[in-house]
Amino acid sequence: MDRSTCRLFGVVALALGLAGGPAGTAAQSLQRSTVRHGSVEVPVEIARPEGRGPWPAVLYIHAKRGYEDVDRAHVQALARDGFLVMAPDWLAANMIERWPDRHVPESEDDVEAALAALRAHPDACRQPVGIVAKSRGPYFAIRLAARRPLDVGPIVAWYGHFQNPNAPEPQQLFSVAPELQQLRSPVLMLIGDADFELRRMVNGRAFYLLSERGVPVELQMYPMARRAFDFRADQSPEEKMATAHATRREREWLRRWMALDAQGRCTGAAARAP
């Protein structure tokens, strides 16, 4: 990776359990770095699969609650599934308090800088990057995919925002983000049927719009699953099963639309070193 783009400031081994998160047992090492754009340094964490690359690359975009251990567990699980993962902390970069009640447009530049750094990573396959995003994260994902269609591949949206959080109330109720009219990336939506009604409605509208446009899209609705069903402290048996199913679907979606082989490796020109 270009030193002016991503400056390493430490490597830590994080022995994290995965209770309430994606399935897996072995601990992964996370490399902590920063990605710079202009005068801003964005903290990122990078997880690599075991062995030698290149590997298919995935950008992980956290929710507005912040980048937490449950996110690290998810990043590690993706690495165990064979993906090179970069996770930017878009709250820390602009010193935004956790749970912001509005969208901060400047934070989009932080996530985009991480995408550019991941695309340029020497261990990344030479192909569009997959995105796994949670809650507020999918709004970043669709904005990125609309601006950089050649850089963004499949998107997996966990109970995602598909409307500008700053849009007026009528738009929140009756429409979706205009970027969906430009989106070409295959989108998998994962959401519980006990999530907030407005979130379910907007996911549904986004599904129909993308389907009508001919964009590959699937909406997986989980019975008896609430918001954040994958890591809730009071996770029900149904939510644990939903988490396991959603994790499998995530892996299958990424592998399918990134055209990976049976071992989850890149093929053809994408597998060659830069």
C-alpha positions, 0 to 999 in steps of 0.5 A, a space after each residue: 500500500 502506498 505510504 502516503 495513503 495508508 500509514 501503519 501505526 501498530 499491529 495487535 492480536 485481538 483474541 475475540 470470541 464470536 458469541 452473538 456474531 458470525 460463526 467461527 472459532 479461531 482468532 485473527 490478527 487485526 492490523 491497525 492503520 490510518 488512511 489519509 485524505 487531505 489533512 484527515 487521518 482515518 483509523 482503519 483495521 485490516 484483517 487478512 486470511 491465513 496464507 498468501 494473497 491476493 484475496 478478494 477484498 471487502 470494505 466493512 462499514 459500521 453502524 452509527 453506534 460506532 466501531 466496536 468489538 462486535 464489528 471486529 468479530 464480524 471482520 475477523 469472520 470475513 477474513 476466515 472466510 477468505 476475504 481481505 477486509 478493511 474497516 474504517 472508523 468513520 466516527 473517529 475520523 471526524 470526532 463524531 459522537 456515537 449515535 449521531 442523529 444526523 448524517 455527516 457528509 464529511 464522513 463519506 470522504 473517510 469511507 471513500 478514502 478507505 475504499 481507495 486504499 483497499 483497492 490499492 492494497 498489494 494483497 487485494 485481488 484486482 477487481 471491484 471490492 465487495 461491501 458489508 455494511 450495517 444500519 447506517 453503513 449501507 447508505 454510505 455503500 450505495 452512495 459509494 457505488 453510485 459514484 464509483 461503479 467500477 470500484 464497488 462490487 456486491 453489497 450486503 446490507 444488514 438492516 440498512 438505511 436506503 434513504 438519506 438520514 437527513 431527508 425530510 420526513 415525507 421522503 423518509 416515509 414515501 421514497 428512497 435515496 436517489 442513488 438507487 436509480 444509478 446503482 448497478 451493484 448486486 445487493 443482498 438485504 438482511 433484515 428482521 420482520 420485527 425491525 422498526 416499521 419504517 426501516 422495513 418499508 424503506 428496504 421494501 421500496 429499495 428492493 422493488 426499485 432495484 428489481 424493476 431496474 434489473 439490478 440483482 437484488 434479494 431481500 431476506 426477511 427473518 421471522 421474529 428477528 429484531 434490529 441488530 438481531 446478530 449481536 443483541 445481548 438478549 438474543 433469542 434462539 430465533 435470532 441466533 438461527 437468523 444470524 447463522 443463516 444471514 452469515 452464510 448468505 453473506 458469504 454466498 452472495 459475496 462469492 457469487 457476485 465476485 466470481 470466486 472459485 470453490 475455495 473462495 479465491 479470485 480467478 483469471 486476471 483478478 488473481 494476478 499481483 499488481 
